């Protein structure tokens, strides 16, 4: 394998130029979510009584009949 003797040319942008490029690519950012608007999640156990097999027609009424 031979290496390229010339180093890659990289452009250096100012913060303002980078901000404009981000805006041009992604558009305007959504409004910031305030801490008072956040919701605390509580993990729960899965509900009991679910059928063990989903293809048992007796458990699904008329929808399971062929």
N, C-alpha and C positions, 0 to 999 in steps of 0.2 A: 504494500500500500504506500502510495506517495502522498505526502501532505501538501496542501496548497501553500506555497511560500508567501503569498500575500495574505495578510490578516483581513478578516471581514470588516467592512466599513459599517459602523453603526451610527445612526443619527442620535443626537442627544437633544431632548426637548425640554423646554422650561415647564414649570408647573402649570402655567396658564395654557400652554399649548397642549399638554397632556389632558387637562380638564376639558378643553374644547374637543379633542379627539374622542374622549369618553362620551361626551354629550352627543357628538355626531354619530357614534356607533350605537349607543344604548338609549339615547333620548333622555328625557327629564326623569330624575329620580322621584319615586313616590314620597309622599309626606312621611316624616319620621314618626314612628310609633312611640307614644309617650308611655312611661312606666305605668301610669294609671289606667291605660287602655289594655294592658296585658292581662291574660287570664291564667290563673294557676290551674294546672292539670292535676287530676287525682287518678292514679292507676287503680283499676278494679280487676277483679277476677272475671274470667269469661262466664257468660250466663250458663246456668245448668239446664239440663233437659234437652239439649240438642240431639238430633238423631245421630246414631253412630255411622250410618251409611246414608248418603243423600239420594241414592237411587232406589230406595225401598218405596214402591208406589203406595203402600198402605199409610205411609207417613205424610203424603202430600195430597191426599184426597183425589179429586177428579183429574187434576193436572198430571198425575202419575199413570193414568190408565192409557193403554195403547189402543 
